[in-house]
Amino acid sequence: WVIQGTDHETIGVGIAQEVLPTFGFSNGALDRIAGMIMATKLPQSPTNRLEEIMVDADLDVLGREDYWPRSEDLRLELTLGGEEVSLEEWYMRQKGFLESHTYYTTAAQILRNKQKQKNLLDLKRRIALLPGTSNS
């Protein structure tokens, strides 16, 4: 169930603040949950350990072996939402994103950085194979 694709974090916070009190969540817990949700908004901005864990979980896929099918799923989602993205443009966006991304927690760094670097290397190879690409 999707209300909207953009600014979905704000929508999620609103839903949490409406629904979670019916399950007995305190205002303090709601504030922490809202912080974790909003920390995932790009560019990510965690301010505490729980938010760092959430942010790392949100982009866990960057350092997993199933990065490619998930990346294509995201590109398809954008296309279905009306944003046509060429393969070259998508690869270049992903390259910039992977190069600028950093996992916050030690666990994510240990578990995901090696595969993330492999995914980035594979992405650079794919870019180099695109016809007419400047290989940046």
C-alpha positions as CSV (number, residue, x, y, z in Angstrom):
1,W,0.0,0.0,0.0
2,V,1.7,3.2,-1.2
3,I,0.4,6.6,-0.3
4,Q,3.1,8.4,-2.2
5,G,6.7,7.7,-3.2
6,T,8.3,11.0,-2.4
7,D,8.6,12.1,1.2
8,H,7.4,8.7,2.3
9,E,9.3,9.0,5.6
10,T,7.1,11.9,6.7
11,I,4.0,9.8,5.8
12,G,5.4,6.9,7.8
13,V,6.0,9.0,10.8
14,G,2.4,10.2,10.6
15,I,1.1,6.7,10.4
16,A,3.3,5.6,13.3
17,Q,2.1,8.5,15.5
18,E,-1.5,7.7,14.7
19,V,-1.4,3.9,15.1
20,L,1.3,3.1,17.7
21,P,-0.4,4.9,20.7
22,T,-3.3,2.4,20.3
23,F,-0.7,-0.3,21.2
24,G,0.5,1.6,24.2
25,F,3.6,3.3,22.8
26,S,4.7,6.3,24.9
27,N,5.4,9.7,23.5
28,G,9.1,9.1,24.1
29,A,9.0,5.9,22.2
30,L,7.1,7.6,19.4
31,D,9.8,10.3,19.2
32,R,12.5,7.7,18.9
33,I,10.6,5.8,16.2
34,A,10.0,9.1,14.3
35,G,13.7,9.8,14.6
36,M,14.6,6.4,13.2
37,I,12.2,6.8,10.3
38,M,13.3,10.3,9.4
39,A,17.0,9.3,9.6
40,T,16.5,7.2,6.5
41,K,15.5,10.2,4.4
42,L,18.3,10.9,1.8
43,P,20.7,12.3,2.5
44,Q,20.7,10.1,5.6
45,S,21.2,11.8,8.9
46,P,21.3,9.5,11.9
47,T,21.9,11.3,15.3
48,N,22.1,8.3,17.6
49,R,22.9,4.5,17.6
50,L,19.3,3.4,16.9
51,E,19.1,5.7,13.9
52,E,22.5,4.5,12.7
53,I,21.2,0.9,12.9
54,M,18.1,1.8,11.0
55,V,20.0,3.7,8.3
56,D,22.4,0.8,7.8
57,A,19.5,-1.6,7.5
58,D,17.7,0.7,5.0
59,L,20.7,0.5,2.6
60,D,21.9,-3.0,3.6
61,V,21.3,-4.1,0.0
62,L,24.2,-2.0,-1.3
63,G,26.5,-4.6,0.3
64,R,24.7,-7.8,-0.5
65,E,25.0,-10.3,-3.3
66,D,21.4,-9.6,-4.4
67,Y,22.3,-5.9,-5.1
68,W,21.7,-6.3,-8.9
69,P,18.2,-7.6,-8.9
70,R,17.2,-5.1,-6.1
71,S,18.8,-2.3,-8.1
72,E,16.8,-3.2,-11.2
73,D,13.6,-3.5,-9.0
74,L,14.2,0.1,-7.9
75,R,14.8,1.3,-11.4
76,L,11.5,-0.4,-12.5
77,E,9.7,1.2,-9.5
78,L,10.9,4.6,-10.7
79,T,9.8,3.8,-14.3
80,L,6.4,2.8,-13.1
81,G,6.2,6.0,-11.2
82,G,6.8,8.0,-14.4
83,E,10.5,8.6,-14.2
84,E,12.2,7.1,-17.2
85,V,15.8,6.4,-16.5
86,S,18.2,5.1,-19.1
87,L,20.5,2.2,-18.2
88,E,23.5,4.5,-18.5
89,E,21.9,7.2,-16.3
90,W,20.9,4.6,-13.8
91,Y,24.4,3.1,-13.6
92,M,26.0,6.5,-13.2
93,R,23.5,7.4,-10.4
94,Q,24.3,4.2,-8.7
95,K,28.0,4.6,-9.1
96,G,27.9,8.0,-7.4
97,F,25.6,6.7,-4.7
98,L,27.8,3.7,-3.9
99,E,31.0,5.8,-3.9
100,S,29.5,8.3,-1.5
101,H,27.8,5.8,0.8
102,T,29.2,4.9,4.2
103,Y,27.8,2.3,6.7
104,Y,27.6,3.8,10.2
105,T,27.8,0.7,12.4
106,T,30.8,-1.6,12.8
107,A,28.6,-4.6,12.2
108,A,27.5,-3.3,8.8
109,Q,31.0,-2.3,7.9
110,I,32.3,-5.8,8.6
111,L,29.4,-7.6,7.0
112,R,28.7,-5.4,4.0
113,N,31.7,-3.3,2.9
114,K,33.5,-6.0,1.1
115,Q,30.5,-7.0,-1.1
116,K,29.6,-3.3,-1.6
117,Q,33.1,-2.7,-3.1
118,K,32.6,-5.8,-5.3
119,N,29.2,-4.4,-6.4
120,L,30.9,-1.0,-7.2
121,L,33.6,-2.7,-9.2
122,D,31.0,-4.7,-11.1
123,L,29.1,-1.5,-11.7
124,K,32.2,0.3,-13.1
125,R,32.8,-2.7,-15.4
126,R,29.2,-2.5,-16.7
127,I,29.5,1.2,-17.3
128,A,32.7,0.6,-19.3
129,L,30.8,-1.9,-21.5
130,L,28.0,0.5,-22.4
131,P,28.2,1.7,-25.9
132,G,29.3,5.3,-26.2
133,T,30.0,5.7,-22.5
134,S,32.8,8.0,-21.5
135,N,33.9,5.5,-18.8
136,S,34.0,8.2,-16.0
